[in-house]
Amino acid sequence: MASSKASVRQTVSLPAGVARRVQSLAQRQKTSASRVIAELIETGLDAREREKNRFFELADRLVESSDASEQKRIKAELARLTFGE
C-alpha cells in the first residue's frame, strides 16, 4: 500500500469491539494500532474507488447494450450496487 509522505495526526473514536479487533490485528502483525487503522482506511478508500469505477463501467455498458436480457441483468447489478441486496 502506498503511503503519503506527510502524515496528519487525527483523533478517532472507535467502538470498543472495533478497537479490540484493531489491537488484536496490531499484535498479530507486530505493528502499531495507528498503522493498522491507517491501512484499513486506505484499503476501504481503495475499495470505494473500485466500487465507483465498477458502477460507471456498468452504466456505460447499459447505455451501449442493445440486448434486452443484458440490459435487465446490468440494471439489476446497478440496483444492487446502489441499494444493496
PyMOL Python script that loads the backbone (N, CA, C, O; Angstrom):
from pymol import cmd

cmd.read_pdbstr("""\
ATOM      1  N   MET A   1       0.822  -1.174   0.000  1.00  0.00           N
ATOM      2  CA  MET A   1       0.000   0.000   0.000  1.00  0.00           C
ATOM      3  C   MET A   1       0.872   1.244   0.000  1.00  0.00           C
ATOM      4  O   MET A   1       1.843   1.329   0.752  1.00  0.00           O
ATOM      5  N   ALA A   2       0.533   2.187  -0.824  1.00  0.00           N
ATOM      6  CA  ALA A   2       1.304   3.414  -0.908  1.00  0.00           C
ATOM      7  C   ALA A   2       0.929   4.354   0.228  1.00  0.00           C
ATOM      8  O   ALA A   2      -0.250   4.580   0.498  1.00  0.00           O
ATOM      9  N   SER A   3       1.930   4.891   0.881  1.00  0.00           N
ATOM     10  CA  SER A   3       1.687   5.856   1.943  1.00  0.00           C
ATOM     11  C   SER A   3       2.104   7.224   1.453  1.00  0.00           C
ATOM     12  O   SER A   3       3.086   7.357   0.723  1.00  0.00           O
ATOM     13  N   SER A   4       1.364   8.236   1.852  1.00  0.00           N
ATOM     14  CA  SER A   4       1.792   9.582   1.511  1.00  0.00           C
ATOM     15  C   SER A   4       2.956   9.944   2.418  1.00  0.00           C
ATOM     16  O   SER A   4       3.107   9.376   3.499  1.00  0.00           O
ATOM     17  N   LYS A   5       3.783  10.893   1.977  1.00  0.00           N
ATOM     18  CA  LYS A   5       4.963  11.262   2.742  1.00  0.00           C
ATOM     19  C   LYS A   5       4.602  12.062   3.982  1.00  0.00           C
ATOM     20  O   LYS A   5       5.207  11.875   5.038  1.00  0.00           O
ATOM     21  N   ALA A   6       3.641  12.935   3.869  1.00  0.00           N
ATOM     22  CA  ALA A   6       3.255  13.758   5.011  1.00  0.00           C
ATOM     23  C   ALA A   6       2.169  13.050   5.815  1.00  0.00           C
ATOM     24  O   ALA A   6       1.216  12.510   5.255  1.00  0.00           O
ATOM     25  N   SER A   7       2.327  13.061   7.109  1.00  0.00           N
ATOM     26  CA  SER A   7       1.325  12.462   7.989  1.00  0.00           C
ATOM     27  C   SER A   7       0.568  13.575   8.696  1.00  0.00           C
ATOM     28  O   SER A   7       1.129  14.618   9.030  1.00  0.00           O
ATOM     29  N   VAL A   8      -0.700  13.334   8.913  1.00  0.00           N
ATOM     30  CA  VAL A   8      -1.546  14.276   9.639  1.00  0.00           C
ATOM     31  C   VAL A   8      -2.091  13.544  10.851  1.00  0.00           C
ATOM     32  O   VAL A   8      -2.651  12.455  10.726  1.00  0.00           O
ATOM     33  N   ARG A   9      -1.932  14.124  11.992  1.00  0.00           N
ATOM     34  CA  ARG A   9      -2.431  13.497  13.223  1.00  0.00           C
ATOM     35  C   ARG A   9      -3.936  13.717  13.312  1.00  0.00           C
ATOM     36  O   ARG A   9      -4.417  14.839  13.153  1.00  0.00           O
ATOM     37  N   GLN A  10      -4.681  12.633  13.570  1.00  0.00           N
ATOM     38  CA  GLN A  10      -6.130  12.689  13.714  1.00  0.00           C
ATOM     39  C   GLN A  10      -6.514  11.943  14.978  1.00  0.00           C
ATOM     40  O   GLN A  10      -5.837  10.998  15.382  1.00  0.00           O
ATOM     41  N   THR A  11      -7.580  12.362  15.586  1.00  0.00           N
ATOM     42  CA  THR A  11      -8.136  11.652  16.722  1.00  0.00           C
ATOM     43  C   THR A  11      -9.416  10.980  16.256  1.00  0.00           C
ATOM     44  O   THR A  11     -10.297  11.621  15.684  1.00  0.00           O
ATOM     45  N   VAL A  12      -9.505   9.685  16.510  1.00  0.00           N
ATOM     46  CA  VAL A  12     -10.654   8.914  16.060  1.00  0.00           C
ATOM     47  C   VAL A  12     -11.187   8.117  17.239  1.00  0.00           C
ATOM     48  O   VAL A  12     -10.424   7.468  17.955  1.00  0.00           O
ATOM     49  N   SER A  13     -12.491   8.168  17.435  1.00  0.00           N
ATOM     50  CA  SER A  13     -13.129   7.345  18.458  1.00  0.00           C
ATOM     51  C   SER A  13     -13.687   6.104  17.782  1.00  0.00           C
ATOM     52  O   SER A  13     -14.393   6.192  16.777  1.00  0.00           O
ATOM     53  N   LEU A  14     -13.364   4.951  18.342  1.00  0.00           N
ATOM     54  CA  LEU A  14     -13.821   3.680  17.791  1.00  0.00           C
ATOM     55  C   LEU A  14     -14.710   2.974  18.805  1.00  0.00           C
ATOM     56  O   LEU A  14     -14.491   3.082  20.011  1.00  0.00           O
ATOM     57  N   PRO A  15     -15.704   2.260  18.320  1.00  0.00           N
ATOM     58  CA  PRO A  15     -16.472   1.415  19.244  1.00  0.00           C
ATOM     59  C   PRO A  15     -15.528   0.402  19.904  1.00  0.00           C
ATOM     60  O   PRO A  15     -14.531   0.000  19.303  1.00  0.00           O
ATOM     61  N   ALA A  16     -15.833   0.002  21.105  1.00  0.00           N
ATOM     62  CA  ALA A  16     -14.950  -0.872  21.879  1.00  0.00           C
ATOM     63  C   ALA A  16     -14.609  -2.159  21.123  1.00  0.00           C
ATOM     64  O   ALA A  16     -13.457  -2.595  21.133  1.00  0.00           O
ATOM     65  N   GLY A  17     -15.582  -2.756  20.481  1.00  0.00           N
ATOM     66  CA  GLY A  17     -15.333  -4.003  19.748  1.00  0.00           C
ATOM     67  C   GLY A  17     -14.374  -3.812  18.593  1.00  0.00           C
ATOM     68  O   GLY A  17     -13.522  -4.662  18.336  1.00  0.00           O
ATOM     69  N   VAL A  18     -14.509  -2.706  17.903  1.00  0.00           N
ATOM     70  CA  VAL A  18     -13.613  -2.411  16.779  1.00  0.00           C
ATOM     71  C   VAL A  18     -12.209  -2.146  17.305  1.00  0.00           C
ATOM     72  O   VAL A  18     -11.229  -2.605  16.717  1.00  0.00           O
ATOM     73  N   ALA A  19     -12.104  -1.418  18.397  1.00  0.00           N
ATOM     74  CA  ALA A  19     -10.803  -1.126  18.991  1.00  0.00           C
ATOM     75  C   ALA A  19     -10.092  -2.419  19.407  1.00  0.00           C
ATOM     76  O   ALA A  19      -8.883  -2.548  19.214  1.00  0.00           O
ATOM     77  N   ARG A  20     -10.830  -3.368  19.972  1.00  0.00           N
ATOM     78  CA  ARG A  20     -10.237  -4.657  20.347  1.00  0.00           C
ATOM     79  C   ARG A  20      -9.723  -5.395  19.124  1.00  0.00           C
ATOM     80  O   ARG A  20      -8.642  -5.982  19.149  1.00  0.00           O
ATOM     81  N   ARG A  21     -10.508  -5.362  18.052  1.00  0.00           N
ATOM     82  CA  ARG A  21     -10.084  -6.040  16.818  1.00  0.00           C
ATOM     83  C   ARG A  21      -8.845  -5.388  16.224  1.00  0.00           C
ATOM     84  O   ARG A  21      -7.954  -6.079  15.730  1.00  0.00           O
ATOM     85  N   VAL A  22      -8.784  -4.057  16.269  1.00  0.00           N
ATOM     86  CA  VAL A  22      -7.614  -3.334  15.769  1.00  0.00           C
ATOM     87  C   VAL A  22      -6.385  -3.704  16.598  1.00  0.00           C
ATOM     88  O   VAL A  22      -5.323  -3.979  16.040  1.00  0.00           O
ATOM     89  N   GLN A  23      -6.521  -3.714  17.922  1.00  0.00           N
ATOM     90  CA  GLN A  23      -5.401  -4.085  18.795  1.00  0.00           C
ATOM     91  C   GLN A  23      -4.932  -5.506  18.517  1.00  0.00           C
ATOM     92  O   GLN A  23      -3.732  -5.779  18.486  1.00  0.00           O
ATOM     93  N   SER A  24      -5.875  -6.395  18.319  1.00  0.00           N
ATOM     94  CA  SER A  24      -5.547  -7.787  18.030  1.00  0.00           C
ATOM     95  C   SER A  24      -4.769  -7.900  16.713  1.00  0.00           C
ATOM     96  O   SER A  24      -3.768  -8.611  16.633  1.00  0.00           O
ATOM     97  N   LEU A  25      -5.240  -7.194  15.690  1.00  0.00           N
ATOM     98  CA  LEU A  25      -4.528  -7.190  14.405  1.00  0.00           C
ATOM     99  C   LEU A  25      -3.123  -6.618  14.568  1.00  0.00           C
ATOM    100  O   LEU A  25      -2.163  -7.157  14.019  1.00  0.00           O
ATOM    101  N   ALA A  26      -3.005  -5.546  15.309  1.00  0.00           N
ATOM    102  CA  ALA A  26      -1.704  -4.902  15.515  1.00  0.00           C
ATOM    103  C   ALA A  26      -0.742  -5.861  16.210  1.00  0.00           C
ATOM    104  O   ALA A  26       0.428  -5.942  15.836  1.00  0.00           O
ATOM    105  N   GLN A  27      -1.219  -6.578  17.207  1.00  0.00           N
ATOM    106  CA  GLN A  27      -0.362  -7.527  17.917  1.00  0.00           C
ATOM    107  C   GLN A  27       0.073  -8.660  16.995  1.00  0.00           C
ATOM    108  O   GLN A  27       1.238  -9.057  16.999  1.00  0.00           O
ATOM    109  N   ARG A  28      -0.871  -9.183  16.201  1.00  0.00           N
ATOM    110  CA  ARG A  28      -0.527 -10.269  15.283  1.00  0.00           C
ATOM    111  C   ARG A  28       0.466  -9.825  14.220  1.00  0.00           C
ATOM    112  O   ARG A  28       1.343 -10.593  13.822  1.00  0.00           O
ATOM    113  N   GLN A  29       0.329  -8.582  13.758  1.00  0.00           N
ATOM    114  CA  GLN A  29       1.217  -8.069  12.711  1.00  0.00           C
ATOM    115  C   GLN A  29       2.481  -7.431  13.291  1.00  0.00           C
ATOM    116  O   GLN A  29       3.355  -6.980  12.551  1.00  0.00           O
ATOM    117  N   LYS A  30       2.567  -7.400  14.621  1.00  0.00           N
ATOM    118  CA  LYS A  30       3.697  -6.775  15.310  1.00  0.00           C
ATOM    119  C   LYS A  30       3.918  -5.339  14.814  1.00  0.00           C
ATOM    120  O   LYS A  30       5.021  -4.957  14.424  1.00  0.00           O
ATOM    121  N   THR A  31       2.848  -4.572  14.842  1.00  0.00           N
ATOM    122  CA  THR A  31       2.879  -3.172  14.435  1.00  0.00           C
ATOM    123  C   THR A  31       1.978  -2.366  15.366  1.00  0.00           C
ATOM    124  O   THR A  31       1.409  -2.913  16.310  1.00  0.00           O
ATOM    125  N   SER A  32       1.851  -1.094  15.108  1.00  0.00           N
ATOM    126  CA  SER A  32       1.029  -0.244  15.977  1.00  0.00           C
ATOM    127  C   SER A  32      -0.433  -0.244  15.535  1.00  0.00           C
ATOM    128  O   SER A  32      -0.757  -0.531  14.382  1.00  0.00           O
ATOM    129  N   ALA A  33      -1.292   0.082  16.477  1.00  0.00           N
ATOM    130  CA  ALA A  33      -2.715   0.211  16.159  1.00  0.00           C
ATOM    131  C   ALA A  33      -2.924   1.330  15.148  1.00  0.00           C
ATOM    132  O   ALA A  33      -3.793   1.230  14.281  1.00  0.00           O
ATOM    133  N   SER A  34      -2.137   2.391  15.252  1.00  0.00           N
ATOM    134  CA  SER A  34      -2.263   3.503  14.295  1.00  0.00           C
ATOM    135  C   SER A  34      -1.984   3.047  12.872  1.00  0.00           C
ATOM    136  O   SER A  34      -2.686   3.431  11.937  1.00  0.00           O
ATOM    137  N   ARG A  35      -0.959   2.226  12.718  1.00  0.00           N
ATOM    138  CA  ARG A  35      -0.628   1.720  11.383  1.00  0.00           C
ATOM    139  C   ARG A  35      -1.735   0.824  10.841  1.00  0.00           C
ATOM    140  O   ARG A  35      -2.078   0.896   9.661  1.00  0.00           O
ATOM    141  N   VAL A  36      -2.293  -0.022  11.706  1.00  0.00           N
ATOM    142  CA  VAL A  36      -3.397  -0.899  11.297  1.00  0.00           C
ATOM    143  C   VAL A  36      -4.594  -0.059  10.867  1.00  0.00           C
ATOM    144  O   VAL A  36      -5.205  -0.331   9.833  1.00  0.00           O
ATOM    145  N   ILE A  37      -4.933   0.962  11.656  1.00  0.00           N
ATOM    146  CA  ILE A  37      -6.067   1.822  11.317  1.00  0.00           C
ATOM    147  C   ILE A  37      -5.821   2.519   9.985  1.00  0.00           C
ATOM    148  O   ILE A  37      -6.720   2.584   9.147  1.00  0.00           O
ATOM    149  N   ALA A  38      -4.613   3.040   9.780  1.00  0.00           N
ATOM    150  CA  ALA A  38      -4.288   3.715   8.517  1.00  0.00           C
ATOM    151  C   ALA A  38      -4.415   2.758   7.340  1.00  0.00           C
ATOM    152  O   ALA A  38      -4.952   3.135   6.299  1.00  0.00           O
ATOM    153  N   GLU A  39      -3.930   1.525   7.486  1.00  0.00           N
ATOM    154  CA  GLU A  39      -4.026   0.538   6.405  1.00  0.00           C
ATOM    155  C   GLU A  39      -5.474   0.166   6.121  1.00  0.00           C
ATOM    156  O   GLU A  39      -5.871   0.031   4.964  1.00  0.00           O
ATOM    157  N   LEU A  40      -6.262   0.001   7.183  1.00  0.00           N
ATOM    158  CA  LEU A  40      -7.674  -0.331   6.994  1.00  0.00           C
ATOM    159  C   LEU A  40      -8.417   0.798   6.280  1.00  0.00           C
ATOM    160  O   LEU A  40      -9.248   0.543   5.408  1.00  0.00           O
ATOM    161  N   ILE A  41      -8.125   2.020   6.644  1.00  0.00           N
ATOM    162  CA  ILE A  41      -8.771   3.167   5.999  1.00  0.00           C
ATOM    163  C   ILE A  41      -8.370   3.235   4.532  1.00  0.00           C
ATOM    164  O   ILE A  41      -9.211   3.449   3.659  1.00  0.00           O
ATOM    165  N   GLU A  42      -7.078   3.053   4.266  1.00  0.00           N
ATOM    166  CA  GLU A  42      -6.607   3.093   2.873  1.00  0.00           C
ATOM    167  C   GLU A  42      -7.249   1.985   2.048  1.00  0.00           C
ATOM    168  O   GLU A  42      -7.651   2.211   0.907  1.00  0.00           O
ATOM    169  N   THR A  43      -7.343   0.799   2.618  1.00  0.00           N
ATOM    170  CA  THR A  43      -7.992  -0.315   1.933  1.00  0.00           C
ATOM    171  C   THR A  43      -9.464   0.001   1.653  1.00  0.00           C
ATOM    172  O   THR A  43      -9.968  -0.275   0.565  1.00  0.00           O
ATOM    173  N   GLY A  44     -10.140   0.576   2.632  1.00  0.00           N
ATOM    174  CA  GLY A  44     -11.549   0.949   2.462  1.00  0.00           C
ATOM    175  C   GLY A  44     -11.736   2.011   1.390  1.00  0.00           C
ATOM    176  O   GLY A  44     -12.671   1.934   0.592  1.00  0.00           O
ATOM    177  N   LEU A  45     -10.853   3.002   1.369  1.00  0.00           N
ATOM    178  CA  LEU A  45     -10.936   4.047   0.339  1.00  0.00           C
ATOM    179  C   LEU A  45     -10.704   3.469  -1.049  1.00  0.00           C
ATOM    180  O   LEU A  45     -11.389   3.834  -2.004  1.00  0.00           O
ATOM    181  N   ASP A  46      -9.727   2.561  -1.157  1.00  0.00           N
ATOM    182  CA  ASP A  46      -9.467   1.910  -2.445  1.00  0.00           C
ATOM    183  C   ASP A  46     -10.684   1.094  -2.897  1.00  0.00           C
ATOM    184  O   ASP A  46     -11.049   1.108  -4.073  1.00  0.00           O
ATOM    185  N   ALA A  47     -11.300   0.391  -1.955  1.00  0.00           N
ATOM    186  CA  ALA A  47     -12.481  -0.413  -2.281  1.00  0.00           C
ATOM    187  C   ALA A  47     -13.627   0.476  -2.763  1.00  0.00           C
ATOM    188  O   ALA A  47     -14.322   0.133  -3.719  1.00  0.00           O
ATOM    189  N   ARG A  48     -13.823   1.609  -2.105  1.00  0.00           N
ATOM    190  CA  ARG A  48     -14.873   2.546  -2.537  1.00  0.00           C
ATOM    191  C   ARG A  48     -14.614   3.048  -3.948  1.00  0.00           C
ATOM    192  O   ARG A  48     -15.537   3.156  -4.755  1.00  0.00           O
ATOM    193  N   GLU A  49     -13.360   3.355  -4.244  1.00  0.00           N
ATOM    194  CA  GLU A  49     -12.998   3.841  -5.572  1.00  0.00           C
ATOM    195  C   GLU A  49     -13.255   2.765  -6.629  1.00  0.00           C
ATOM    196  O   GLU A  49     -13.775   3.060  -7.705  1.00  0.00           O
ATOM    197  N   ARG A  50     -12.892   1.521  -6.321  1.00  0.00           N
ATOM    198  CA  ARG A  50     -13.153   0.412  -7.253  1.00  0.00           C
ATOM    199  C   ARG A  50     -14.658   0.227  -7.466  1.00  0.00           C
ATOM    200  O   ARG A  50     -15.106  -0.022  -8.585  1.00  0.00           O
ATOM    201  N   GLU A  51     -15.429   0.349  -6.387  1.00  0.00           N
ATOM    202  CA  GLU A  51     -16.885   0.215  -6.479  1.00  0.00           C
ATOM    203  C   GLU A  51     -17.472   1.316  -7.364  1.00  0.00           C
ATOM    204  O   GLU A  51     -18.355   1.053  -8.180  1.00  0.00           O
ATOM    205  N   LYS A  52     -16.988   2.535  -7.205  1.00  0.00           N
ATOM    206  CA  LYS A  52     -17.449   3.653  -8.025  1.00  0.00           C
ATOM    207  C   LYS A  52     -17.109   3.417  -9.494  1.00  0.00           C
ATOM    208  O   LYS A  52     -17.940   3.639 -10.375  1.00  0.00           O
ATOM    209  N   ASN A  53     -15.884   2.964  -9.749  1.00  0.00           N
ATOM    210  CA  ASN A  53     -15.476   2.674 -11.130  1.00  0.00           C
ATOM    211  C   ASN A  53     -16.321   1.564 -11.734  1.00  0.00           C
ATOM    212  O   ASN A  53     -16.707   1.636 -12.901  1.00  0.00           O
ATOM    213  N   ARG A  54     -16.607   0.546 -10.946  1.00  0.00           N
ATOM    214  CA  ARG A  54     -17.458  -0.566 -11.415  1.00  0.00           C
ATOM    215  C   ARG A  54     -18.851  -0.040 -11.776  1.00  0.00           C
ATOM    216  O   ARG A  54     -19.419  -0.442 -12.792  1.00  0.00           O
ATOM    217  N   PHE A  55     -19.396   0.844 -10.960  1.00  0.00           N
ATOM    218  CA  PHE A  55     -20.712   1.421 -11.227  1.00  0.00           C
ATOM    219  C   PHE A  55     -20.720   2.143 -12.574  1.00  0.00           C
ATOM    220  O   PHE A  55     -21.615   1.928 -13.392  1.00  0.00           O
ATOM    221  N   PHE A  56     -19.720   3.001 -12.802  1.00  0.00           N
ATOM    222  CA  PHE A  56     -19.682   3.753 -14.050  1.00  0.00           C
ATOM    223  C   PHE A  56     -19.415   2.850 -15.255  1.00  0.00           C
ATOM    224  O   PHE A  56     -19.919   3.104 -16.349  1.00  0.00           O
ATOM    225  N   GLU A  57     -18.627   1.803 -15.052  1.00  0.00           N
ATOM    226  CA  GLU A  57     -18.400   0.832 -16.121  1.00  0.00           C
ATOM    227  C   GLU A  57     -19.714   0.146 -16.503  1.00  0.00           C
ATOM    228  O   GLU A  57     -20.014  -0.011 -17.687  1.00  0.00           O
ATOM    229  N   LEU A  58     -20.485  -0.255 -15.510  1.00  0.00           N
ATOM    230  CA  LEU A  58     -21.784  -0.882 -15.776  1.00  0.00           C
ATOM    231  C   LEU A  58     -22.749   0.099 -16.434  1.00  0.00           C
ATOM    232  O   LEU A  58     -23.483  -0.274 -17.349  1.00  0.00           O
ATOM    233  N   ALA A  59     -22.753   1.339 -15.979  1.00  0.00           N
ATOM    234  CA  ALA A  59     -23.630   2.349 -16.580  1.00  0.00           C
ATOM    235  C   ALA A  59     -23.294   2.549 -18.048  1.00  0.00           C
ATOM    236  O   ALA A  59     -24.190   2.662 -18.883  1.00  0.00           O
ATOM    237  N   ASP A  60     -22.004   2.593 -18.364  1.00  0.00           N
ATOM    238  CA  ASP A  60     -21.588   2.717 -19.770  1.00  0.00           C
ATOM    239  C   ASP A  60     -22.031   1.509 -20.581  1.00  0.00           C
ATOM    240  O   ASP A  60     -22.511   1.656 -21.705  1.00  0.00           O
ATOM    241  N   ARG A  61     -21.870   0.309 -20.014  1.00  0.00           N
ATOM    242  CA  ARG A  61     -22.303  -0.906 -20.724  1.00  0.00           C
ATOM    243  C   ARG A  61     -23.812  -0.905 -20.945  1.00  0.00           C
ATOM    244  O   ARG A  61     -24.286  -1.365 -21.984  1.00  0.00           O
ATOM    245  N   LEU A  62     -24.570  -0.391 -19.976  1.00  0.00           N
ATOM    246  CA  LEU A  62     -26.020  -0.325 -20.104  1.00  0.00           C
ATOM    247  C   LEU A  62     -26.401   0.573 -21.277  1.00  0.00           C
ATOM    248  O   LEU A  62     -27.276   0.226 -22.071  1.00  0.00           O
ATOM    249  N   VAL A  63     -25.752   1.711 -21.383  1.00  0.00           N
ATOM    250  CA  VAL A  63     -26.042   2.657 -22.465  1.00  0.00           C
ATOM    251  C   VAL A  63     -25.704   2.044 -23.822  1.00  0.00           C
ATOM    252  O   VAL A  63     -26.430   2.248 -24.795  1.00  0.00           O
ATOM    253  N   GLU A  64     -24.607   1.297 -23.887  1.00  0.00           N
ATOM    254  CA  GLU A  64     -24.146   0.733 -25.153  1.00  0.00           C
ATOM    255  C   GLU A  64     -24.882  -0.541 -25.544  1.00  0.00           C
ATOM    256  O   GLU A  64     -24.867  -0.916 -26.716  1.00  0.00           O
ATOM    257  N   SER A  65     -25.523  -1.216 -24.597  1.00  0.00           N
ATOM    258  CA  SER A  65     -26.148  -2.511 -24.868  1.00  0.00           C
ATOM    259  C   SER A  65     -27.477  -2.357 -25.600  1.00  0.00           C
ATOM    260  O   SER A  65     -28.267  -1.455 -25.323  1.00  0.00           O
ATOM    261  N   SER A  66     -27.693  -3.269 -26.542  1.00  0.00           N
ATOM    262  CA  SER A  66     -28.976  -3.308 -27.240  1.00  0.00           C
ATOM    263  C   SER A  66     -29.740  -4.588 -26.919  1.00  0.00           C
ATOM    264  O   SER A  66     -30.884  -4.749 -27.344  1.00  0.00           O
ATOM    265  N   ASP A  67     -29.123  -5.492 -26.180  1.00  0.00           N
ATOM    266  CA  ASP A  67     -29.737  -6.761 -25.793  1.00  0.00           C
ATOM    267  C   ASP A  67     -30.572  -6.559 -24.530  1.00  0.00           C
ATOM    268  O   ASP A  67     -30.051  -6.160 -23.488  1.00  0.00           O
ATOM    269  N   ALA A  68     -31.867  -6.836 -24.631  1.00  0.00           N
ATOM    270  CA  ALA A  68     -32.793  -6.595 -23.510  1.00  0.00           C
ATOM    271  C   ALA A  68     -32.432  -7.414 -22.274  1.00  0.00           C
ATOM    272  O   ALA A  68     -32.518  -6.907 -21.155  1.00  0.00           O
ATOM    273  N   SER A  69     -32.028  -8.672 -22.457  1.00  0.00           N
ATOM    274  CA  SER A  69     -31.699  -9.503 -21.299  1.00  0.00           C
ATOM    275  C   SER A  69     -30.419  -9.001 -20.615  1.00  0.00           C
ATOM    276  O   SER A  69     -30.312  -9.041 -19.389  1.00  0.00           O
ATOM    277  N   GLU A  70     -29.456  -8.532 -21.406  1.00  0.00           N
ATOM    278  CA  GLU A  70     -28.246  -7.978 -20.814  1.00  0.00           C
ATOM    279  C   GLU A  70     -28.555  -6.670 -20.082  1.00  0.00           C
ATOM    280  O   GLU A  70     -28.008  -6.415 -19.010  1.00  0.00           O
ATOM    281  N   GLN A  71     -29.425  -5.848 -20.655  1.00  0.00           N
ATOM    282  CA  GLN A  71     -29.821  -4.599 -20.007  1.00  0.00           C
ATOM    283  C   GLN A  71     -30.479  -4.887 -18.657  1.00  0.00           C
ATOM    284  O   GLN A  71     -30.217  -4.200 -17.670  1.00  0.00           O
ATOM    285  N   LYS A  72     -31.325  -5.897 -18.628  1.00  0.00           N
ATOM    286  CA  LYS A  72     -32.010  -6.252 -17.386  1.00  0.00           C
ATOM    287  C   LYS A  72     -31.002  -6.703 -16.328  1.00  0.00           C
ATOM    288  O   LYS A  72     -31.103  -6.318 -15.163  1.00  0.00           O
ATOM    289  N   ARG A  73     -30.032  -7.521 -16.740  1.00  0.00           N
ATOM    290  CA  ARG A  73     -29.010  -8.002 -15.826  1.00  0.00           C
ATOM    291  C   ARG A  73     -28.153  -6.843 -15.305  1.00  0.00           C
ATOM    292  O   ARG A  73     -27.836  -6.786 -14.117  1.00  0.00           O
ATOM    293  N   ILE A  74     -27.784  -5.928 -16.191  1.00  0.00           N
ATOM    294  CA  ILE A  74     -26.971  -4.780 -15.797  1.00  0.00           C
ATOM    295  C   ILE A  74     -27.754  -3.874 -14.849  1.00  0.00           C
ATOM    296  O   ILE A  74     -27.199  -3.378 -13.869  1.00  0.00           O
ATOM    297  N   LYS A  75     -29.034  -3.655 -15.131  1.00  0.00           N
ATOM    298  CA  LYS A  75     -29.864  -2.838 -14.248  1.00  0.00           C
ATOM    299  C   LYS A  75     -29.947  -3.456 -12.850  1.00  0.00           C
ATOM    300  O   LYS A  75     -29.890  -2.747 -11.844  1.00  0.00           O
ATOM    301  N   ALA A  76     -30.083  -4.778 -12.799  1.00  0.00           N
ATOM    302  CA  ALA A  76     -30.138  -5.462 -11.501  1.00  0.00           C
ATOM    303  C   ALA A  76     -28.825  -5.286 -10.746  1.00  0.00           C
ATOM    304  O   ALA A  76     -28.827  -5.063  -9.535  1.00  0.00           O
ATOM    305  N   GLU A  77     -27.713  -5.384 -11.454  1.00  0.00           N
ATOM    306  CA  GLU A  77     -26.408  -5.199 -10.818  1.00  0.00           C
ATOM    307  C   GLU A  77     -26.230  -3.761 -10.334  1.00  0.00           C
ATOM    308  O   GLU A  77     -25.708  -3.535  -9.243  1.00  0.00           O
ATOM    309  N   LEU A  78     -26.658  -2.796 -11.136  1.00  0.00           N
ATOM    310  CA  LEU A  78     -26.584  -1.390 -10.726  1.00  0.00           C
ATOM    311  C   LEU A  78     -27.450  -1.139  -9.491  1.00  0.00           C
ATOM    312  O   LEU A  78     -27.048  -0.410  -8.584  1.00  0.00           O
ATOM    313  N   ALA A  79     -28.628  -1.739  -9.459  1.00  0.00           N
ATOM    314  CA  ALA A  79     -29.508  -1.590  -8.297  1.00  0.00           C
ATOM    315  C   ALA A  79     -28.861  -2.199  -7.061  1.00  0.00           C
ATOM    316  O   ALA A  79     -28.950  -1.629  -5.973  1.00  0.00           O
ATOM    317  N   ARG A  80     -28.210  -3.349  -7.213  1.00  0.00           N
ATOM    318  CA  ARG A  80     -27.536  -3.989  -6.095  1.00  0.00           C
ATOM    319  C   ARG A  80     -26.396  -3.109  -5.571  1.00  0.00           C
ATOM    320  O   ARG A  80     -26.211  -2.976  -4.361  1.00  0.00           O
ATOM    321  N   LEU A  81     -25.634  -2.512  -6.496  1.00  0.00           N
ATOM    322  CA  LEU A  81     -24.542  -1.636  -6.092  1.00  0.00           C
ATOM    323  C   LEU A  81     -25.065  -0.391  -5.383  1.00  0.00           C
ATOM    324  O   LEU A  81     -24.446   0.102  -4.440  1.00  0.00           O
ATOM    325  N   THR A  82     -26.201   0.109  -5.841  1.00  0.00           N
ATOM    326  CA  THR A  82     -26.767   1.342  -5.291  1.00  0.00           C
ATOM    327  C   THR A  82     -27.484   1.114  -3.966  1.00  0.00           C
ATOM    328  O   THR A  82     -27.282   1.860  -3.008  1.00  0.00           O
ATOM    329  N   PHE A  83     -28.317   0.087  -3.917  1.00  0.00           N
ATOM    330  CA  PHE A  83     -29.201  -0.105  -2.767  1.00  0.00           C
ATOM    331  C   PHE A  83     -28.831  -1.312  -1.898  1.00  0.00           C
ATOM    332  O   PHE A  83     -29.430  -1.507  -0.841  1.00  0.00           O
ATOM    333  N   GLY A  84     -27.881  -2.106  -2.313  1.00  0.00           N
ATOM    334  CA  GLY A  84     -27.510  -3.313  -1.563  1.00  0.00           C
ATOM    335  C   GLY A  84     -28.415  -4.463  -1.926  1.00  0.00           C
ATOM    336  O   GLY A  84     -29.230  -4.366  -2.844  1.00  0.00           O
ATOM    337  N   GLU A  85     -28.268  -5.541  -1.208  1.00  0.00           N
ATOM    338  CA  GLU A  85     -29.062  -6.762  -1.500  1.00  0.00           C
ATOM    339  C   GLU A  85     -30.511  -6.578  -1.195  1.00  0.00           C
ATOM    340  O   GLU A  85     -31.303  -7.501  -1.384  1.00  0.00           O
TER     341      GLU A  85
END
""", "prot")
cmd.dss("prot")
cmd.show_as("cartoon", "prot")
cmd.util.cbc("prot")
cmd.orient("prot")
